[in-house]
């Protein structure tokens, strides 16, 4: 840094902290072990009820499984119906459907018998089969429970699902199969729309695929084959077709296959719930899908929220509304998913639609990796909105010109407390040897870095503990769950009734999950052990438990906001920190009371426990700061 900036640091007289250790012998780098994966499996609390946890998984992962959804008596009744329809010759060989669009815009929609792709038999239930054959009452009951399921999915996703469900029995003989496929590639739907198709069927899209298995409950695909092989991102799962088990997944994004069962035939109810283009709202705020996307984003299901915001774009005509929707896509992509390229692309689209948007230009400057584009976008944003302190902070942090940085910081320091705190936070990072260019990361990136730092030191031992204080709806806990080794212990602490006292502009009781659809019962990873209560009540018994079990506190995530709450958990757990332990704070920097909240509690814990620490990750955007313990009591 230039000498003038060094002088400014001295003049600010920043609160001193424990002397940082400049060097730390690098721990042995290891290949991270397999991380924990969110569970797709859930259990119906009562017959035909899909729990909130399963709905959250469906939108977050694209697929969920609900065991014991249908009672065995109903499964057996449907199976008898299948057998009777089969004996009456009502099944036909299953075909494979395809649609294509030629250069002149003409559409070909066909179904062909392709045994190299699929070997199965189908009995369609829509329209209803011959009422003189089979168990009509069982079919009527099935119609009723599927209608209730449709309404539940509408409530959860905002998707305008049609009543006209595609529904059939699928019977796979011994050795039957269905090779890898996607029920409806979205690219085809888009092509059809762009070419002005008006036929009713072509204006519809399969939204959800539904399977209800009618086989024995003891079916195990490891023993009997016949699994549903589904791909969730880079993960591949095998789902056994057990009787009464319900599977729901998004039709357009889950590649899947049915593997051969060498000894057993398998039977399932197969259905598709559809949406129709003309049924979508054209006003953003009036769109149920938009409201559902906001709720998904609020509860940390960023991938699902991004997908829903993108679908809202298909029907919007107002350029300002479209620009705002692109902004929401960008936020999900960047902060929630850590995808800079997708976020920058969405911001560019927003700028094209609304050139006067300072927010969109600042967003592009924040997310793009192109230095020239970043400088231009931030400069344009500042010109459009000269008093925007956050844009000024990003410009200062990303600048490689000391004189420019000093000028920006000087302006921020001379302004209001809300603005001054931004400059002070950046300068504090400089004082602690952290490059401000590295302090513009999204929330997810800092969480993932913290997890990786902990893994590098502690490996994959089952004695390792990750504890989070302030879980709220489980957003960060789910990220840590996916990045940490599967045999690590994961603990989440929260009152679940909100803050115990006012914090900044947030009144006591803020961040309560009581009554929220993403509450503690619905959104947390299956391996996480939750501890409900005030931190002064739960932290000390937990600390004693760690000591008694001989475990290692490898990663501590403090998202307490308040000084008092952070102090409570650190008083109990800071003595257990050891060389290499990672401590991540969520609201450490860049807000007007930052010196008096989590930072103050941490400074006290450092002094009381003789800790030497270094800053290993930080973000002025997300306010996070991550420390590694490099020494204790002079060691």
N, C-alpha and C positions, 0 to 999 in steps of 0.2 A: 504494500500500500504506500501511497505517497506520504511525504512527511507531514503535510497539512492534515491529512486524515488521521495520522497517528496523534497529532496534537489534539484534534477534536476528541479522540478517544480519552485522552487524559483529562481534558476539560470536563467531560461528562461525569467523571468520577463515579463510574459504574460500581455497583455493589460487588465487592470482591467475593470470590468463591474459593473453595479449596484448591490449592495449586494443582493444575493438571499435570499428569505425567506425560512427557512428550513422546516417549517411546514405549512400546509394549512388544515384547517378543511375540511375533505372530504365531497363533496357534496352528497346529497342523491342519491343513485344508483337507476336508473329507468330502466325498460325494454324498450329498444329502440322501438319507434313506427315504423310503416311500412315505410320502406325507399322508396324513389322515384325509379321508374323503367324506363329504357329507352323505349321510345315509339316505337312501331313497325309500327305505322300508318303513311302513307305519302300520298301525293296527286300528281297526274300526272300534270305537268305544261302544257303540251300539250298532245293530244291523242296519246296513245301508247308509251309514254316516261316514263322511269323509272328514277326518280331523283337520283342524286348521294347520297343523304342522305339515300334513301331506299337501295341502293347497300351496303353502309357502314353498315346499320343495318343488312342486310342479312348475311354478313360475320361475324359481331360481335355477333349477337344473334342467327343466324341460320334460321331466318324467317323474312319476311317483308310483309307488306300489302300496296298496292297502290290503292287508291280510284280514281274513274273516269278515269281509264286507258283506257277502251273501251267506245267510245261514245254510247249513248243510242240507236241511230239509228242502229248501228252495233249489239248491244246486242239483239235488237228486231228481226233483220234479222236472227241471229243465233238461236234465240228461235223459230222462224217460221220453220227453218230448222229442229230443234229437233222435233217439232210437226209433221211435214210431214214424217220424218223418222219413228216416232213412229206409226203414222197411217198406214204406209206401212209395219209394222211388222219387222223393221230392228233392233230393240233392243232385247237383250238377257239378261237373268238373270246374274247378276254380280257374278263372282267366286272369290275365295281367292287363291292366289298362294303361293306355298311353295317349297323350295329346301332343300335337305339334302344330306350328304355325309356319306356313310357307312364305316365300318372299312377297307374294301378292296379298298377304294378309288372310288367306283362306285357312280354315282350321280343320284339322283332322283329329277326330276323337274315336279311338278304337279300343277293343278288348280282344285279345287273342289268347289261344291256348298255347302256353309255352311251358312244357313240362321240365325243360332244363332250368327254368326259373322257379316254378311253383308246382308242387304236386299235392293237391288237397281237393276237398269237395265242399260246396257251398249250398246252403238253403237260405234264401232271402226271407227276412221277416217283415220287410217293407217293400211292396205291399204284403199284407198278411197271407200266409199260406192257407190251404184248404182247411176251413174250421172243422170239418168232419174228421180230420186226422190229428192225432196228438193231443197235448194238454193245453187247451186254449186258456184256461185259467192261469197257468204258469206264465204264459206269454203276456197276458194282460197285466199281471203283477210286475213282470219285467218292464213293460212299458211305463208303468207308474213310477218305479224307482229310478228309471233312466231319465224321466222328465224332472224329477226332483234333483237329480245330479246335474242336469242341464241348467236349472235355475241356480244351483250352487256355484257352478262354474261361471255363469254370467255375473253373479254377485262378486266373485273373486277377481275376475279378469277384466270386466267391462265389455267383453266381446259380445256382439249381438247375435247369439247363437240361434239358428233356426230350429223350429219344431220338427221340420222334416229331416229326421235323422236317418242316415243309411245304417241298416242293421241286418245282421245275418248270423247264422250258425256256421262255424268253420270246423270241418272235421278232417284231421290229418290221419291218414292210415299209417300203419307201421312202416317206418322209413320215409314218411312224407316230410316235406320241407318247403321253405320259401327263402330264396336267396336274398342277400343284402339289397335293401331298397329304401326309399323314402316315400311315404304315402302320397305326398303331393309336393313336388319341388316348387318353391315360390317363384322361380324364374319363369315357369310356364304360366302361372297366374298373371304375372306382370305382363308377359307378352300378349296374352289374351286381352288384357285391359287396354294396353296401348293400341292394339289394332281395332278397338271399337266394337268388340263382340257384344252382341245384345241378347243372345240366347240365354234363357234363364239359368241353365245349368252351368254355362261358362262364366257367369257372373258370381258364382259361388266358389267358396274355398273351404276345404277341409281344415278345421281349426284344431280339433282334438281327436285323437284316436283312442278308442276305449276297448279294453279286453276284459272279459269276465271268464275265468277258467272253470270248466265243469268236470275236471278230472278228480282222481283220488287225492286226499289231503297229504298223503305220505310221499307224493311225487318229489323226487330230487333229481335235478338235471345232471348231477354228478354221477348218479347211479342209473338213471333211465334215459338221459338225453332229453331232446325236445324243448330245450331252453329257448326263451326269447333272448336273443343276443342284441343288446342295444348299445349305441355309442353316445356317450354324454361328453361332448368335447373330445379330449384325448383319452378319456376313460372308457373301458368296455365292461359291461356288466352282463351277467347271465341270470335270468329270472325264471325260476321253475314254475311250470303251469299248474300250481296247486289249486284244488277245488275251493271256490269261494273267494279267491284272490282277484282283486281288481287292479288293473294297470291303466294309467292315463298318461298320455304324452302328446306333445305338440306335433301335429301331423307333418309340418313342413321343415322340421329341423332335427329329427332323431332318426338317423339311419339304423335299421334293425333287420333281423333275419330270424327265421324259425329253423332251428337245427333238427336233424333227423332223430327220431326215437326208434332205436332198433328193435325194441320188444313191445312197445305200447303204442296204441293210437291215442291221439289227443284231441280234445274238443274244447271249443271256446265260443262265447258270444263275442262278435266283433262289430264295432260300430264306429261311425264318424259323425261328429257334430260339426256343422258348417256355419259359415257366415256368408252374407251376401253384400256385395259392394254397395248397393243402393240403400242398404239398411244402416250404413255408417253415418254418424253425425258429421256435418260439414263445418260446424263451428267448434273450435278447439275446446272452449270451456264447457260446452254442452255435451261433449263426447264422454260417454261412460268409460271408454278405453283410456282417455287421457286421465281421468280421475283415478282409474285403476293403476296407471303407470306412476302417478304421483305417490300413491300409497306404497307401491312396490319399492320406489326409490327411497321413500321415507324409512322403510324398514330394511334397507340395505340390499335388496335384491336387484342390483344394478344391471345385470345382464338382461333379466326379464323386463325391467323398466325401460331400458334402451330399446329393446325389441318392440315394446308397446308404443313408445314415442315414435319410432320409425313407422309403425303402421298408421298412426294418426296422420302422418305426412301424406299418405296416399290420397287423402280425401279433402285436404285443405286447399283453398283457393286464395285466401287473403295472405298477401306476402308477409305482412308483419307477424301474423299468427304463425306462419310457416317458419319464419326466422326464429321466433321464440321457441318453437318446438325443436328446431335444430339445436338451439342453445341447450335445451334439456338433454338431447341426445349427447351433445358434447360433454356435458357435466358427468353423465353416467359413464361415458367412455373413459374420460380422463381420471376423475377422482375415484370412482368406484372400481374401474377395471384396469386402470393404468395404461390405457391404449392411447398414446399420444397421436399416432397417425390418424386413427378414427376420429378423435376429438378435433384435431386440426382441420380435417376434411369437413366436419359438420360446421365448424366456425366459418370456414370459407363459404359454405352454402348460405349461412345466415347473413354474411356480409353482402353477398350477391343479391339477396332478397331485400335487405334493409341496409343500404350503404351508410346511413347516418347513425348506425348503432355503435356507440363507443364500447359497449359491453362486448359485442362480438369481436371487435378488433383487439381489445385487451385479452379476450379469451384466446384468439389466434396467437397473439404474442406470447402468451403463457404456455401454450402447448406445442407450437411448432419447434422442430429441431434445426430449422434453417436460420442461421444467425441474421442474415440480411432481412429475411421476411419478418423475423421477430422484432428487430429494431424499427422497421417501417410500420408494422402494425401497432406497436406500443406508442410510437410517435404520433400516429394518426389518432389513436384513442385519446392520448393526452390533449391533442389539439381540439378534439370534439368535446372533451370534458376536462378542462384544465385543473379542476380542484379534486379530481378523483385520486385519493391517497393510495389506494391499492395499486393502481396502475403505475404511479410514481415509484412505489416500493419495488414492483417487478422490474421496472427500468433500472433502478439503482442496483438491485441484486444481480441482474444479468449483465450489467455494464462491465466492460474490461478497461474502461477509461476512468482513472482515478479522479480526474478533475470533474468529469461529468457526474460521477457518483457522489462526490463531495457536494456539488451544487444541489443535486436532488435531495440529499440528506439534510443539508442546511435548511432547505425550504420546509421539509417535513418537521424538523426539530423546532422551527420557529412557529409552528402552527398549534392546533388544539392538542389536548392530552390524547385524544383518540388517534391523532395522526402521529404525534411524537413517539408513541409506543412502538410504532412500526419501525421507525429509524433506529430507536434504541435496541430493538431486538436484532436487527441486522448487524449493528455495531457490536453487540454482545457476542454474536457468532464469530465475527472477525477477531475479537479479543481472545476467543477460545480456539483460534486456529482453524476455524471451519470456513471453507470457501463458500461465499454466498451464491456463486453460480450453481452449487449443488443443493441449494436450499429452496428450490422451486419444484419440488416433487409432489405428486398427488398422495392422498391419504393411504391408498392401498400399497404404494411403493414403499413408504416408510414402514408399514406393518410387515411387509415381506422382507425388507432389509433387516429389521429387528429379529425376525425369526431365523434368517440365515446366519446372522452373527451368533445367535445362541447355539445353533446347530454346529457351527464350526468349532466351538469350544467344548460343548458337552456331548456331541454325538447323538446316538439314538437309544441311550439307556432308559429303561422304564422308570428309573428313580428320578428322572428329570421332571420338573414341574413348570408349567406356565400358569400364572395366576393373573387374572384381570379384575381390577376394581373399577366398577362402573360399566356394566355390560349393556344396560338399557335394553334394546331389542336384539342384541347379539350380532350386530353388523361386523365389528372388528373381530369378535370371537370366532365367527365363521371363517374369516380370512386366515386367522392364525391356525384354525383347525385344518385347513387345506394345505398349509405350508409346513407344519411341524410333523415330525415323525409320528407314525400312527400309534406307537406305544408310549408316547409322552402322556403325562397326566395334564388335563386341562380343567381349570377351575374358573368359574365366573361368579363375581360378587356384586350384589346390588340390593338396594332396599326394595326395588320394584314399585315403590310408591313415590318416587321423585326426590328432589333435593331436600335436605333437612332444613335449609335456611336459604334466604335470598342470595343469589350470586349474580353480580352485575345487574343486568336488566331482567334476569329470570327470577320469578318469585319462588318461594318454597313450594315444593310439590311438582315443579317442572321436571319433565322427563319421566313421568310416571308411565308405566306400561299397563296399568290397571284398565281393563276394558278395551285395550287396543288389540287389533287383529294381529299383530306381531308380538304378542306378549310372551312372557317367559315359558308358557306352555307350548308355544308354537314354532319358534324360530331358532332354537339353539341346537348346535351339533350334538349328536347322540352321545358322544363320549364325554361331553362336558359335565362336570359336577357343579351344580348351582348352589350358592349359599345366599339365602335371602335374609336381609336384616341390615341394621346400621353397621358401618365398618368398625366402630369401637366395640361392637359386640361379637363380630364374626372373625376379625383379623387375628386376635390373640389366640383363640383356640386352634385356628388353622396353623399359625406359626408353631405352636407346641406340637401339633400333629406332624409337621415336617421334621422337627427335631426328633420326635419319638420314632419315626419311620426311617430316619437316616436318609431322607431324600435331598435333592439339590434344587434350590430356587434358581432356575436357569434364566427365566424370562418373567419380568414383572411389568405389567401394563397398567399404568395409573391414569385413569380417565375420571378423576374425581371432581374436577373443576374447582371446588372449594378448598381453601387452605385447611380448614378443620378436618375435612374428610380425607384429604391427602395425608395430613399429619397422622391421623388415626391408623391408616394402613401402613405407612412408612415406619411409625414407631414400633409396630409389631414385626414387620418383615425386613426392614433395612439391616438389622443385626445378622440376618441369615444370608445376606448377599456375600458372594465370594469372588475371587479373581475370575473374570470372564463373564460374570452375570450381566445380563442386559436389562436396563430399566428404561422403559418407553413412557413418555408423558404425552397426553393428547392435547391439552390446552396450556402448553408451557410458554409460548411466545406470542407476540404480535396482537395483544389485546390490552386495553388500558389498565387493567389490574394485574398484569402478568407477574410483576415483581412480588406481589402480596399473596399469590395463590399457590399453585403447584410448585413454582420455583422456590418460594420461601420455605415450604415444607421440605423440599429436597435439599436445599442449602443446610437446613438444620440437621437433617438426617446424615448428610455427609460429615458435618463437624462432629456430631455425637458418636458416630461409629468409626471415625478415622478412615474414611474411604478416600481413595484417589480415583478419579474418573476422567474419562475423555468423551467428547461429543463425537459420535460415529455416524449420525444421520440427523437431519433436521429439515423442516419445511416452514417457510414463512407463509405459505399458502394455507396449509392445513393446521398450522400452529403446533405441530408435533416436534418433539426433541427426544433423541435417543442417546443414552449414555452406556458406556461399557465400564465396569469396575476393573481397574488395572492394578490396584493395590489396596491393602487394608492394614491399618496400624503400622505403617512404615514398611510393610513387606513388598 
